[in-house]
Amino acid sequence: MKFNVSAQLEYNISSASTLVLNIHALRTPEQTVLQETFTVNPEVRIEELQNIGGENRSIRLEVPDACQLKVNYTALVNNSFVITNHRKIQETPVSQLTPEILPFLSPSRYCQSDKLYRLANHMFGDIDSPYAQVMALTNWIRTNVLYLSGSTNAQTSAYDTVTEQAGVCRDFAHLGIALCRALTIPARYFTGYAYKLKPADFHACFEAYLGNQWVLFDATGLAPLNGMVKIATGRDAADAAVASIFGNAYGTRMTINCEVAEDNFKSYFYPSGKFEGLSYL
């Protein structure tokens, strides 16, 4: 399925600064970037940085002087997904998890699974299937946490979200990740472009490791799971930030878009939850 995605970002740069942007569609065996353009005005030194795990494509911009920096990214992306039945999958023992999966069991900056261990096991520990546990906690978050723009900030953690019972997509994702890890289910942060997201923005979800594959879940229910274009994954938002700024600079405008490039596929999208068990990217 093909998508046209784009991001236009503007920054007010007051002095020499370095920006690391994470807005490029990821290249994977299941997600092919057919075309893309990346322009910066004024022209500055650009370097692409790909992490060791290959789960993001960061761009480093070195801005030598004060300016109004404009960044424009567009891409045509073809991706695929499969819908599988995970209901009968049993939990994979930690002793059988590969080394690259093990870090996604541990607490991280925004996902304090150790602090939520008692809550997770009290509410979901008696469910006999790891897939059913993830579905139950996802639905619990959707029911009990209010999606409220502007209610949180860059310091808000999963533990804060449980207390405040409000947040935005990254908070929903962090809470889902923390609860999964507290149940000994590896989980990671997913950020990307999302079709039909209103208002259009970068979107955060989470993936749980079930049956030796990553399965996508979205506790917000704001976008179809098969309408995502992956940008990055990580332990939490600290690993997949859209922009990391070093210097005297701040963002002034951001415009994001994700549209289907093939009209005959527009009827193939359904609300999140329709595709339970979506193995994606």
Secondary structure, DSSP 8 states (H G I E B T S, - for coil): -EEEEEEEEEEEE-SSEEEEE--S---BTTEEEEEEEEEEES--EEEEEE-TT---EEEEEEE-S-EEEEEEEEEEEEE-EEE---TT-----GGGS-TTTGGGGS--SS--TTTTHHHHHHHHTT-S-HHHHHHHHHHHHHHHSEE-TTS--TT--HHHHHHH-EE-HHHHHHHHHHHHHHTT--EEEEEEEETT-SS--EEEEEEEEETTEEEEE-TT--S-GGGEEEEEEESSGGGS-SEEEESSEEEEEEEEEEEES-GGGGGG---TTSSTTEEE-
